[in-house]
Amino acid sequence: MSAETVSKSFSELIKGDTPVLVDFYADWCMPCKMMTPILQEVKSRMGDALQIIKIDAEKNPAASIQYQVRGIPTLILFKNGHILWQQAGVVQASQLEAIIKQKVADYELV
């Protein structure tokens, strides 16, 4: 994570114009560990068009409750403070990239 990302609060990041994919995870969760290289691949493909944040669901229970995280990993896509998409479970890189692009495009049409 860059220093710029660290200096901004979570609420500032998700309200930004750049889409933000939030990964709620736990250290002990094997499917969560499977998401790490997938997220790295998506980030390398999408570059600055997407920010990715990982949030430990156990260390941040208030955020988990606020966004109704019932299973991990849970991915939530934000843009301008709006939730564009949310899903629990492992999503493959190509599918995840397609979902992100589609949801952002749909949002921008509104």
N, CA, C and O atoms as a Tinker XYZ file with bonds, in Angstrom:
   440  protein
     1  N      0.854000   -1.181000    0.000000    73     2
     2  CA     0.000000    0.000000    0.000000    64     1     3
     3  C      0.897000    1.241000    0.000000    63     2     4     5
     4  O      1.896000    1.286000    0.719000    81     3
     5  N      0.556000    2.208000   -0.774000    73     3     6
     6  CA     1.379000    3.411000   -0.877000    64     5     7
     7  C      1.168000    4.318000    0.333000    63     6     8     9
     8  O      0.178000    4.195000    1.053000    81     7
     9  N      2.108000    5.224000    0.540000    73     7    10
    10  CA     1.995000    6.183000    1.655000    64     9    11
    11  C      0.768000    7.059000    1.482000    63    10    12    13
    12  O      0.132000    7.443000    2.463000    81    11
    13  N      0.433000    7.378000    0.232000    73    11    14
    14  CA    -0.747000    8.204000   -0.033000    64    13    15
    15  C     -2.006000    7.488000    0.444000    63    14    16    17
    16  O     -2.894000    8.105000    1.034000    81    15
    17  N     -2.078000    6.183000    0.185000    73    15    18
    18  CA    -3.236000    5.393000    0.597000    64    17    19
    19  C     -3.338000    5.360000    2.121000    63    18    20    21
    20  O     -4.426000    5.502000    2.679000    81    19
    21  N     -2.209000    5.174000    2.784000    73    19    22
    22  CA    -2.200000    5.093000    4.242000    64    21    23
    23  C     -2.651000    6.408000    4.858000    63    22    24    25
    24  O     -3.330000    6.404000    5.885000    81    23
    25  N     -2.286000    7.537000    4.250000    73    23    26
    26  CA    -2.608000    8.833000    4.840000    64    25    27
    27  C     -4.094000    9.180000    4.731000    63    26    28    29
    28  O     -4.586000   10.019000    5.485000    81    27
    29  N     -4.803000    8.555000    3.817000    73    27    30
    30  CA    -6.235000    8.818000    3.681000    64    29    31
    31  C     -7.017000    7.828000    4.544000    63    30    32    33
    32  O     -6.620000    6.674000    4.700000    81    31
    33  N     -8.116000    8.291000    5.092000    73    31    34
    34  CA    -8.944000    7.396000    5.883000    64    33    35
    35  C     -9.767000    6.506000    4.961000    63    34    36    37
    36  O     -9.923000    6.803000    3.776000    81    35
    37  N    -10.284000    5.430000    5.500000    73    35    38
    38  CA   -11.109000    4.504000    4.734000    64    37    39
    39  C    -12.291000    5.232000    4.101000    63    38    40    41
    40  O    -12.587000    5.037000    2.923000    81    39
    41  N    -12.963000    6.067000    4.885000    73    39    42
    42  CA   -14.146000    6.762000    4.369000    64    41    43
    43  C    -13.783000    7.724000    3.246000    63    42    44    45
    44  O    -14.560000    7.897000    2.307000    81    43
    45  N    -12.607000    8.356000    3.329000    73    43    46
    46  CA   -12.163000    9.240000    2.245000    64    45    47
    47  C    -11.889000    8.446000    0.973000    63    46    48    49
    48  O    -12.239000    8.875000   -0.127000    81    47
    49  N    -11.257000    7.285000    1.135000    73    47    50
    50  CA   -10.912000    6.459000   -0.028000    64    49    51
    51  C    -12.148000    5.980000   -0.769000    63    50    52    53
    52  O    -12.216000    6.075000   -1.995000    81    51
    53  N    -13.136000    5.460000   -0.024000    73    51    54
    54  CA   -14.303000    4.886000   -0.704000    64    53    55
    55  C    -15.211000    5.955000   -1.300000    63    54    56    57
    56  O    -16.065000    5.649000   -2.133000    81    55
    57  N    -15.034000    7.210000   -0.880000    73    55    58
    58  CA   -15.834000    8.306000   -1.444000    64    57    59
    59  C    -15.186000    8.903000   -2.680000    63    58    60    61
    60  O    -15.765000    9.777000   -3.326000    81    59
    61  N    -13.981000    8.436000   -3.015000    73    59    62
    62  CA   -13.254000    9.002000   -4.146000    64    61    63
    63  C    -13.828000    8.569000   -5.481000    63    62    64    65
    64  O    -14.689000    7.693000   -5.560000    81    63
    65  N    -13.325000    9.210000   -6.533000    73    63    66
    66  CA   -13.773000    8.943000   -7.887000    64    65    67
    67  C    -13.177000    7.646000   -8.439000    63    66    68    69
    68  O    -13.738000    7.035000   -9.348000    81    67
    69  N    -12.031000    7.232000   -7.878000    73    67    70
    70  CA   -11.413000    5.975000   -8.300000    64    69    71
    71  C    -12.115000    4.823000   -7.591000    63    70    72    73
    72  O    -12.270000    4.859000   -6.371000    81    71
    73  N    -12.544000    3.799000   -8.332000    73    71    74
    74  CA   -13.186000    2.649000   -7.684000    64    73    75
    75  C    -12.239000    2.001000   -6.665000    63    74    76    77
    76  O    -11.030000    1.920000   -6.886000    81    75
    77  N    -12.807000    1.545000   -5.556000    73    75    78
    78  CA   -12.031000    0.899000   -4.501000    64    77    79
    79  C    -12.644000   -0.471000   -4.240000    63    78    80    81
    80  O    -13.832000   -0.593000   -3.941000    81    79
    81  N    -11.803000   -1.504000   -4.359000    73    79    82
    82  CA   -12.228000   -2.861000   -4.041000    64    81    83
    83  C    -11.715000   -3.176000   -2.644000    63    82    84    85
    84  O    -10.510000   -3.147000   -2.399000    81    83
    85  N    -12.628000   -3.478000   -1.733000    73    83    86
    86  CA   -12.263000   -3.793000   -0.357000    64    85    87
    87  C    -12.393000   -5.295000   -0.154000    63    86    88    89
    88  O    -13.430000   -5.888000   -0.447000    81    87
    89  N    -11.323000   -5.899000    0.352000    73    87    90
    90  CA   -11.280000   -7.336000    0.627000    64    89    91
    91  C    -11.318000   -7.529000    2.140000    63    90    92    93
    92  O    -10.332000   -7.256000    2.826000    81    91
    93  N    -12.454000   -8.000000    2.664000    73    91    94
    94  CA   -12.550000   -8.350000    4.084000    64    93    95
    95  C    -12.028000   -9.774000    4.223000    63    94    96    97
    96  O    -12.514000  -10.689000    3.558000    81    95
    97  N    -11.034000   -9.958000    5.093000    73    95    98
    98  CA   -10.366000  -11.251000    5.215000    64    97    99
    99  C    -10.033000  -11.544000    6.673000    63    98   100   101
   100  O    -10.264000  -10.715000    7.553000    81    99
   101  N     -9.485000  -12.736000    6.918000    73    99   102
   102  CA    -8.899000  -13.086000    8.216000    64   101   103
   103  C     -7.621000  -13.874000    7.929000    63   102   104   105
   104  O     -7.539000  -14.596000    6.935000    81   103
   105  N     -6.631000  -13.733000    8.800000    73   103   106
   106  CA    -5.333000  -14.381000    8.584000    64   105   107
   107  C     -5.434000  -15.905000    8.509000    63   106   108   109
   108  O     -4.669000  -16.533000    7.777000    81   107
   109  N     -6.358000  -16.507000    9.248000    73   107   110
   110  CA    -6.472000  -17.964000    9.318000    64   109   111
   111  C     -7.294000  -18.555000    8.165000    63   110   112   113
   112  O     -7.359000  -19.776000    8.017000    81   111
   113  N     -7.908000  -17.716000    7.365000    73   111   114
   114  CA    -8.861000  -18.150000    6.338000    64   113   115
   115  C     -8.135000  -18.569000    5.048000    63   114   116   117
   116  O     -7.518000  -17.733000    4.388000    81   115
   117  N     -8.206000  -19.864000    4.687000    73   115   118
   118  CA    -7.524000  -20.346000    3.481000    64   117   119
   119  C     -8.083000  -19.716000    2.197000    63   118   120   121
   120  O     -7.291000  -19.301000    1.351000    81   119
   121  N     -9.412000  -19.623000    2.011000    73   119   122
   122  CA    -9.904000  -18.952000    0.804000    64   121   123
   123  C     -9.428000  -17.493000    0.720000    63   122   124   125
   124  O     -9.198000  -16.976000   -0.373000    81   123
   125  N     -9.283000  -16.833000    1.880000    73   123   126
   126  CA    -8.785000  -15.453000    1.897000    64   125   127
   127  C     -7.357000  -15.410000    1.363000    63   126   128   129
   128  O     -6.991000  -14.502000    0.617000    81   127
   129  N     -6.551000  -16.402000    1.753000    73   127   130
   130  CA    -5.166000  -16.467000    1.279000    64   129   131
   131  C     -5.123000  -16.708000   -0.225000    63   130   132   133
   132  O     -4.202000  -16.253000   -0.902000    81   131
   133  N     -6.115000  -17.420000   -0.749000    73   131   134
   134  CA    -6.188000  -17.656000   -2.192000    64   133   135
   135  C     -6.470000  -16.354000   -2.950000    63   134   136   137
   136  O     -6.090000  -16.214000   -4.112000    81   135
   137  N     -7.136000  -15.406000   -2.289000    73   135   138
   138  CA    -7.492000  -14.141000   -2.942000    64   137   139
   139  C     -6.288000  -13.223000   -3.150000    63   138   140   141
   140  O     -6.302000  -12.398000   -4.064000    81   139
   141  N     -5.258000  -13.346000   -2.332000    73   139   142
   142  CA    -4.124000  -12.419000   -2.409000    64   141   143
   143  C     -3.492000  -12.377000   -3.799000    63   142   144   145
   144  O     -3.375000  -11.288000   -4.362000    81   143
   145  N     -3.077000  -13.510000   -4.385000    73   143   146
   146  CA    -2.496000  -13.420000   -5.737000    64   145   147
   147  C     -3.520000  -13.000000   -6.796000    63   146   148   149
   148  O     -3.162000  -12.381000   -7.798000    81   147
   149  N     -4.777000  -13.333000   -6.575000    73   147   150
   150  CA    -5.836000  -12.920000   -7.510000    64   149   151
   151  C     -5.960000  -11.403000   -7.504000    63   150   152   153
   152  O     -6.036000  -10.776000   -8.560000    81   151
   153  N     -5.980000  -10.819000   -6.316000    73   151   154
   154  CA    -6.078000   -9.361000   -6.198000    64   153   155
   155  C     -4.843000   -8.679000   -6.781000    63   154   156   157
   156  O     -4.948000   -7.617000   -7.396000    81   155
   157  N     -3.673000   -9.291000   -6.587000    73   155   158
   158  CA    -2.447000   -8.725000   -7.159000    64   157   159
   159  C     -2.519000   -8.737000   -8.680000    63   158   160   161
   160  O     -2.085000   -7.787000   -9.332000    81   159
   161  N     -3.063000   -9.808000   -9.247000    73   159   162
   162  CA    -3.195000   -9.899000  -10.700000    64   161   163
   163  C     -4.169000   -8.844000  -11.228000    63   162   164   165
   164  O     -3.893000   -8.177000  -12.225000    81   163
   165  N     -5.313000   -8.698000  -10.549000    73   163   166
   166  CA    -6.298000   -7.700000  -10.965000    64   165   167
   167  C     -5.690000   -6.298000  -10.885000    63   166   168   169
   168  O     -5.888000   -5.485000  -11.787000    81   167
   169  N     -4.956000   -6.015000   -9.815000    73   167   170
   170  CA    -4.320000   -4.708000   -9.650000    64   169   171
   171  C     -3.298000   -4.472000  -10.763000    63   170   172   173
   172  O     -3.212000   -3.367000  -11.297000    81   171
   173  N     -2.526000   -5.496000  -11.115000    73   171   174
   174  CA    -1.519000   -5.308000  -12.162000    64   173   175
   175  C     -2.185000   -5.070000  -13.518000    63   174   176   177
   176  O     -1.648000   -4.336000  -14.348000    81   175
   177  N     -3.346000   -5.680000  -13.748000    73   175   178
   178  CA    -4.064000   -5.473000  -15.007000    64   177   179
   179  C     -4.739000   -4.105000  -15.066000    63   178   180   181
   180  O     -4.746000   -3.459000  -16.114000    81   179
   181  N     -5.304000   -3.663000  -13.944000    73   179   182
   182  CA    -6.105000   -2.438000  -13.938000    64   181   183
   183  C     -5.314000   -1.196000  -13.517000    63   182   184   185
   184  O     -5.743000   -0.074000  -13.786000    81   183
   185  N     -4.191000   -1.379000  -12.875000    73   183   186
   186  CA    -3.322000   -0.258000  -12.506000    64   185   187
   187  C     -4.019000    0.793000  -11.663000    63   186   188   189
   188  O     -4.698000    0.475000  -10.687000    81   187
   189  N     -3.843000    2.057000  -12.053000    73   187   190
   190  CA    -4.380000    3.185000  -11.287000    64   189   191
   191  C     -5.890000    3.344000  -11.435000    63   190   192   193
   192  O     -6.486000    4.198000  -10.778000    81   191
   193  N     -6.515000    2.535000  -12.286000    73   191   194
   194  CA    -7.974000    2.616000  -12.467000    64   193   195
   195  C     -8.713000    1.969000  -11.294000    63   194   196   197
   196  O     -9.940000    2.037000  -11.222000    81   195
   197  N     -7.969000    1.339000  -10.373000    73   195   198
   198  CA    -8.582000    0.646000   -9.233000    64   197   199
   199  C     -7.656000    0.698000   -8.032000    63   198   200   201
   200  O     -6.445000    0.517000   -8.157000    81   199
   201  N     -8.245000    0.949000   -6.859000    73   199   202
   202  CA    -7.515000    0.801000   -5.601000    64   201   203
   203  C     -8.030000   -0.445000   -4.915000    63   202   204   205
   204  O     -9.218000   -0.760000   -4.995000    81   203
   205  N     -7.137000   -1.160000   -4.238000    73   203   206
   206  CA    -7.532000   -2.355000   -3.498000    64   205   207
   207  C     -7.082000   -2.175000   -2.052000    63   206   208   209
   208  O     -5.936000   -1.822000   -1.776000    81   207
   209  N     -8.012000   -2.427000   -1.141000    73   207   210
   210  CA    -7.732000   -2.336000    0.293000    64   209   211
   211  C     -8.097000   -3.668000    0.927000    63   210   212   213
   212  O     -9.137000   -4.250000    0.617000    81   211
   213  N     -7.232000   -4.148000    1.819000    73   211   214
   214  CA    -7.543000   -5.353000    2.572000    64   213   215
   215  C     -7.868000   -4.944000    4.012000    63   214   216   217
   216  O     -7.128000   -4.179000    4.630000    81   215
   217  N     -8.978000   -5.462000    4.535000    73   215   218
   218  CA    -9.390000   -5.160000    5.912000    64   217   219
   219  C     -9.555000   -6.477000    6.660000    63   218   220   221
   220  O    -10.318000   -7.347000    6.239000    81   219
   221  N     -8.837000   -6.619000    7.769000    73   219   222
   222  CA    -8.961000   -7.804000    8.612000    64   221   223
   223  C    -10.304000   -7.719000    9.340000    63   222   224   225
   224  O    -10.504000   -6.852000   10.190000    81   223
   225  N    -11.209000   -8.618000    8.999000    73   223   226
   226  CA   -12.577000   -8.577000    9.533000    64   225   227
   227  C    -12.610000   -8.751000   11.053000    63   226   228   229
   228  O    -13.487000   -8.208000   11.725000    81   227
   229  N    -11.654000   -9.509000   11.589000    73   227   230
   230  CA   -11.640000   -9.724000   13.036000    64   229   231
   231  C    -11.092000   -8.519000   13.794000    63   230   232   233
   232  O    -11.520000   -8.247000   14.916000    81   231
   233  N    -10.164000   -7.807000   13.200000    73   231   234
   234  CA    -9.571000   -6.642000   13.861000    64   233   235
   235  C    -10.410000   -5.385000   13.652000    63   234   236   237
   236  O    -10.208000   -4.382000   14.336000    81   235
   237  N    -11.345000   -5.436000   12.717000    73   235   238
   238  CA   -12.211000   -4.297000   12.408000    64   237   239
   239  C    -13.680000   -4.723000   12.411000    63   238   240   241
   240  O    -14.358000   -4.629000   11.388000    81   239
   241  N    -14.173000   -5.195000   13.572000    73   239   242
   242  CA   -15.549000   -5.710000   13.604000    64   241   243
   243  C    -16.602000   -4.655000   13.271000    63   242   244   245
   244  O    -17.651000   -4.994000   12.723000    81   243
   245  N    -16.349000   -3.391000   13.588000    73   243   246
   246  CA   -17.341000   -2.347000   13.290000    64   245   247
   247  C    -17.548000   -2.228000   11.782000    63   246   248   249
   248  O    -18.682000   -2.105000   11.320000    81   247
   249  N    -16.469000   -2.263000   11.021000    73   247   250
   250  CA   -16.584000   -2.189000    9.559000    64   249   251
   251  C    -17.281000   -3.428000    9.021000    63   250   252   253
   252  O    -18.096000   -3.335000    8.103000    81   251
   253  N    -16.966000   -4.582000    9.586000    73   251   254
   254  CA   -17.601000   -5.829000    9.155000    64   253   255
   255  C    -19.106000   -5.782000    9.395000    63   254   256   257
   256  O    -19.887000   -6.223000    8.551000    81   255
   257  N    -19.504000   -5.257000   10.524000    73   255   258
   258  CA   -20.926000   -5.147000   10.848000    64   257   259
   259  C    -21.591000   -4.105000    9.954000    63   258   260   261
   260  O    -22.680000   -4.333000    9.428000    81   259
   261  N    -20.926000   -2.955000    9.784000    73   259   262
   262  CA   -21.490000   -1.878000    8.980000    64   261   263
   263  C    -21.797000   -2.336000    7.553000    63   262   264   265
   264  O    -22.821000   -1.960000    6.982000    81   263
   265  N    -20.912000   -3.145000    6.985000    73   263   266
   266  CA   -21.089000   -3.584000    5.597000    64   265   267
   267  C    -21.651000   -5.002000    5.491000    63   266   268   269
   268  O    -21.593000   -5.627000    4.432000    81   267
   269  N    -22.192000   -5.496000    6.599000    73   267   270
   270  CA   -22.886000   -6.785000    6.649000    64   269   271
   271  C    -22.050000   -7.923000    6.081000    63   270   272   273
   272  O    -22.525000   -8.730000    5.282000    81   271
   273  N    -20.785000   -7.968000    6.516000    73   271   274
   274  CA   -19.895000   -9.050000    6.112000    64   273   275
   275  C    -20.241000  -10.272000    6.951000    63   274   276   277
   276  O    -20.024000  -10.291000    8.162000    81   275
   277  N    -20.783000  -11.290000    6.292000    73   275   278
   278  CA   -21.222000  -12.496000    6.994000    64   277   279
   279  C    -20.302000  -13.680000    6.754000    63   278   280   281
   280  O    -20.339000  -14.665000    7.491000    81   279
   281  N    -19.480000  -13.581000    5.726000    73   279   282
   282  CA   -18.522000  -14.628000    5.418000    64   281   283
   283  C    -17.264000  -13.994000    4.867000    63   282   284   285
   284  O    -17.286000  -12.862000    4.385000    81   283
   285  N    -16.166000  -14.732000    4.939000    73   283   286
   286  CA   -14.926000  -14.196000    4.396000    64   285   287
   287  C    -14.324000  -15.213000    3.446000    63   286   288   289
   288  O    -14.476000  -16.414000    3.671000    81   287
   289  N    -13.655000  -14.786000    2.406000    73   287   290
   290  CA   -13.474000  -13.387000    2.044000    64   289   291
   291  C    -14.761000  -12.772000    1.502000    63   290   292   293
   292  O    -15.559000  -13.450000    0.854000    81   291
   293  N    -14.951000  -11.496000    1.770000    73   291   294
   294  CA   -16.034000  -10.721000    1.153000    64   293   295
   295  C    -15.389000   -9.558000    0.418000    63   294   296   297
   296  O    -14.563000   -8.834000    0.972000    81   295
   297  N    -15.779000   -9.395000   -0.829000    73   295   298
   298  CA   -15.285000   -8.291000   -1.652000    64   297   299
   299  C    -16.407000   -7.278000   -1.826000    63   298   300   301
   300  O    -17.544000   -7.646000   -2.122000    81   299
   301  N    -16.085000   -6.002000   -1.642000    73   299   302
   302  CA   -17.059000   -4.924000   -1.834000    64   301   303
   303  C    -16.405000   -3.872000   -2.732000    63   302   304   305
   304  O    -15.288000   -3.423000   -2.474000    81   303
   305  N    -17.115000   -3.491000   -3.781000    73   303   306
   306  CA   -16.626000   -2.474000   -4.703000    64   305   307
   307  C    -17.338000   -1.162000   -4.436000    63   306   308   309
   308  O    -18.567000   -1.095000   -4.471000    81   307
   309  N    -16.560000   -0.111000   -4.168000    73   307   310
   310  CA   -17.089000    1.225000   -3.888000    64   309   311
   311  C    -16.668000    2.197000   -4.981000    63   310   312   313
   312  O    -15.606000    2.050000   -5.585000    81   311
   313  N    -17.511000    3.183000   -5.225000    73   311   314
   314  CA   -17.137000    4.346000   -6.037000    64   313   315
   315  C    -17.997000    5.506000   -5.558000    63   314   316   317
   316  O    -19.214000    5.371000   -5.431000    81   315
   317  N    -17.369000    6.641000   -5.293000    73   315   318
   318  CA   -18.061000    7.838000   -4.802000    64   317   319
   319  C    -18.916000    7.534000   -3.565000    63   318   320   321
   320  O    -19.983000    8.121000   -3.389000    81   319
   321  N    -18.451000    6.627000   -2.717000    73   319   322
   322  CA   -19.156000    6.298000   -1.489000    64   321   323
   323  C    -20.296000    5.313000   -1.654000    63   322   324   325
   324  O    -20.939000    4.946000   -0.670000    81   323
   325  N    -20.559000    4.878000   -2.872000    73   323   326
   326  CA   -21.648000    3.944000   -3.138000    64   325   327
   327  C    -21.105000    2.522000   -3.292000    63   326   328   329
   328  O    -20.041000    2.312000   -3.874000    81   327
   329  N    -21.849000    1.552000   -2.762000    73   327   330
   330  CA   -21.500000    0.155000   -2.984000    64   329   331
   331  C    -22.041000   -0.239000   -4.351000    63   330   332   333
   332  O    -23.247000   -0.190000   -4.594000    81   331
   333  N    -21.131000   -0.631000   -5.240000    73   331   334
   334  CA   -21.540000   -1.043000   -6.580000    64   333   335
   335  C    -21.753000   -2.546000   -6.668000    63   334   336   337
   336  O    -22.513000   -3.024000   -7.510000    81   335
   337  N    -21.068000   -3.300000   -5.781000    73   335   338
   338  CA   -21.121000   -4.765000   -5.849000    64   337   339
   339  C    -20.558000   -5.330000   -4.561000    63   338   340   341
   340  O    -19.640000   -4.761000   -3.971000    81   339
   341  N    -21.117000   -6.461000   -4.125000    73   339   342
   342  CA   -20.615000   -7.130000   -2.927000    64   341   343
   343  C    -20.837000   -8.618000   -3.087000    63   342   344   345
   344  O    -21.907000   -9.058000   -3.507000    81   343
   345  N    -19.796000   -9.406000   -2.742000    73   343   346
   346  CA   -19.923000  -10.858000   -2.861000    64   345   347
   347  C    -18.950000  -11.538000   -1.908000    63   346   348   349
   348  O    -17.818000  -11.087000   -1.737000    81   347
   349  N    -19.395000  -12.615000   -1.297000    73   347   350
   350  CA   -18.530000  -13.435000   -0.452000    64   349   351
   351  C    -17.982000  -14.580000   -1.289000    63   350   352   353
   352  O    -18.645000  -15.077000   -2.199000    81   351
   353  N    -16.764000  -14.990000   -0.967000    73   351   354
   354  CA   -16.160000  -16.132000   -1.645000    64   353   355
   355  C    -15.051000  -15.715000   -2.591000    63   354   356   357
   356  O    -14.844000  -14.533000   -2.864000    81   355
   357  N    -14.340000  -16.729000   -3.086000    73   355   358
   358  CA   -13.225000  -16.509000   -3.997000    64   357   359
   359  C    -13.761000  -16.244000   -5.398000    63   358   360   361
   360  O    -14.646000  -16.952000   -5.878000    81   359
   361  N    -13.217000  -15.220000   -6.046000    73   359   362
   362  CA   -13.574000  -14.881000   -7.424000    64   361   363
   363  C    -12.285000  -14.887000   -8.237000    63   362   364   365
   364  O    -11.296000  -14.272000   -7.836000    81   363
   365  N    -12.286000  -15.571000   -9.368000    73   363   366
   366  CA   -11.088000  -15.635000  -10.212000    64   365   367
   367  C    -10.788000  -14.261000  -10.820000    63   366   368   369
   368  O    -11.687000  -13.437000  -10.987000    81   367
   369  N     -9.521000  -14.028000  -11.145000    73   367   370
   370  CA    -9.051000  -12.709000  -11.586000    64   369   371
   371  C     -9.796000  -12.196000  -12.810000    63   370   372   373
   372  O    -10.248000  -11.050000  -12.819000    81   371
   373  N     -9.932000  -13.023000  -13.842000    73   371   374
   374  CA   -10.581000  -12.545000  -15.071000    64   373   375
   375  C    -12.043000  -12.202000  -14.811000    63   374   376   377
   376  O    -12.554000  -11.210000  -15.331000    81   375
   377  N    -12.717000  -13.025000  -14.006000    73   375   378
   378  CA   -14.116000  -12.770000  -13.668000    64   377   379
   379  C    -14.230000  -11.497000  -12.824000    63   378   380   381
   380  O    -15.120000  -10.677000  -13.051000    81   379
   381  N    -13.336000  -11.336000  -11.858000    73   379   382
   382  CA   -13.361000  -10.172000  -10.976000    64   381   383
   383  C    -13.119000   -8.891000  -11.767000    63   382   384   385
   384  O    -13.804000   -7.890000  -11.553000    81   383
   385  N    -12.156000   -8.916000  -12.673000    73   383   386
   386  CA   -11.878000   -7.744000  -13.501000    64   385   387
   387  C    -13.097000   -7.378000  -14.352000    63   386   388   389
   388  O    -13.434000   -6.202000  -14.485000    81   387
   389  N    -13.749000   -8.380000  -14.923000    73   387   390
   390  CA   -14.946000   -8.137000  -15.745000    64   389   391
   391  C    -16.073000   -7.544000  -14.904000    63   390   392   393
   392  O    -16.752000   -6.618000  -15.347000    81   391
   393  N    -16.277000   -8.066000  -13.698000    73   391   394
   394  CA   -17.317000   -7.559000  -12.801000    64   393   395
   395  C    -17.046000   -6.101000  -12.456000    63   394   396   397
   396  O    -17.949000   -5.266000  -12.511000    81   395
   397  N    -15.801000   -5.798000  -12.101000    73   395   398
   398  CA   -15.443000   -4.430000  -11.716000    64   397   399
   399  C    -15.714000   -3.466000  -12.868000    63   398   400   401
   400  O    -16.347000   -2.427000  -12.683000    81   399
   401  N    -15.231000   -3.818000  -14.055000    73   399   402
   402  CA   -15.420000   -2.939000  -15.217000    64   401   403
   403  C    -16.902000   -2.747000  -15.528000    63   402   404   405
   404  O    -17.329000   -1.636000  -15.842000    81   403
   405  N    -17.692000   -3.825000  -15.442000    73   403   406
   406  CA   -19.120000   -3.744000  -15.745000    64   405   407
   407  C    -19.858000   -2.890000  -14.713000    63   406   408   409
   408  O    -20.669000   -2.039000  -15.078000    81   407
   409  N    -19.581000   -3.112000  -13.435000    73   407   410
   410  CA   -20.275000   -2.365000  -12.378000    64   409   411
   411  C    -19.927000   -0.883000  -12.422000    63   410   412   413
   412  O    -20.795000   -0.038000  -12.201000    81   411
   413  N    -18.671000   -0.558000  -12.704000    73   411   414
   414  CA   -18.265000    0.851000  -12.804000    64   413   415
   415  C    -18.926000    1.490000  -14.012000    63   414   416   417
   416  O    -19.404000    2.621000  -13.930000    81   415
   417  N    -18.960000    0.776000  -15.141000    73   415   418
   418  CA   -19.595000    1.304000  -16.347000    64   417   419
   419  C    -21.094000    1.529000  -16.108000    63   418   420   421
   420  O    -21.638000    2.557000  -16.512000    81   419
   421  N    -21.760000    0.573000  -15.456000    73   419   422
   422  CA   -23.183000    0.709000  -15.146000    64   421   423
   423  C    -23.426000    1.908000  -14.248000    63   422   424   425
   424  O    -24.382000    2.655000  -14.457000    81   423
   425  N    -22.567000    2.104000  -13.246000    73   423   426
   426  CA   -22.709000    3.212000  -12.310000    64   425   427
   427  C    -22.566000    4.555000  -13.031000    63   426   428   429
   428  O    -23.304000    5.501000  -12.756000    81   427
   429  N    -21.616000    4.623000  -13.948000    73   427   430
   430  CA   -21.361000    5.882000  -14.646000    64   429   431
   431  C    -22.472000    6.240000  -15.624000    63   430   432   433
   432  O    -22.581000    7.395000  -16.035000    81   431
   433  N    -23.299000    5.268000  -16.004000    73   431   434
   434  CA   -24.427000    5.534000  -16.886000    64   433   435
   435  C    -25.605000    6.171000  -16.148000    63   434   436   437
   436  O    -26.459000    6.819000  -16.753000    81   435
   437  N    -25.633000    5.974000  -14.832000    73   435   438
   438  CA   -26.765000    6.463000  -14.035000    64   437   439
   439  C    -26.721000    7.959000  -13.893000    63   438   440
   440  O    -27.594000    8.545000  -13.254000    81   439
